[in-house]
């Protein structure tokens, strides 16, 4: 447990320092205050994900205990978890905006930072790990429906946005929020389809794919945590570049979006690979070079 926390905490504190340092500060005290705030609350630069990860490490033994205690009811655990997840998201979307949460604890009023809002995904992950063969067989059998459903629900998110804005009169942030019942169902089906794509890749990897592709994916798997951490830098660069575009070029921006996504991802990949290979920057991604050398010897 301690090793897990250090592997996440050191990169987390390092990146909060880097991102805080990129802002303008009147003094060292001002920098330290802002760094401490971001480190504790994770309320900027996508750092909430790391905060949720650290919470998961705390409750992971509880998830293991739950599956061990109810050995014959693993399917029921997943069903109950899904019902709880759906009910929680209905409450968050339709009831919570009408409640004064100013006096609530931080992780309750900022529910997106709370691990329990993502509990189904962790429970489902535990189930998939325990019943791996059964889970894989299910995904392979129904992959076509996962693919079709993913496409249908992806198109449905556009209608959902207009429903949120023009019918429910939600703010832009609430309209685009991921914590919605529809988005939960969409997440489930598209995750299932992505799992199938991973299985297909595993099927083709040995005999049908070029070596450079498999190497690219293998390296990406090693630095995936870093790509999430470092993505803020290429995203910030893209924001500056796109902000310089003349107004009224919405269609141009729409056509450019796929390329922007690809370029941003490749920049994050290259940056993370640099941290992975060049000492002493490995600590930024939880893979210090001196530790890797000890392991190899």
Secondary structure, 3 states (H helix, E strand, C coil): CHHHHHHHHHHHHHHHHHHHHCCCCCCHHHHHHHHHHHHHHCCCCCCHHHHHHHHHHHHHHHHHHHHHHCCCCHHHHHHHHHHHHHHHHHHHHHCHHHCCCCCCCHHHHCHHHCHHHHHHHHHHHHHHHHCHHHHHHHHHHCHHHHHHHHHHHHHHHHHHHHHHHHHCCCCHHHHCCCCCHHHHHHHHHHHHHHHHHHHHHHHHHCCCCCHHHHHHHHHHHHHHHHHHHHHHHHHHHHHHHHHCCCCCCHHHHHHHHHHHHHHHHHHHHHHHHHHHHCCCHHHHHCCCHHHHHHHHC
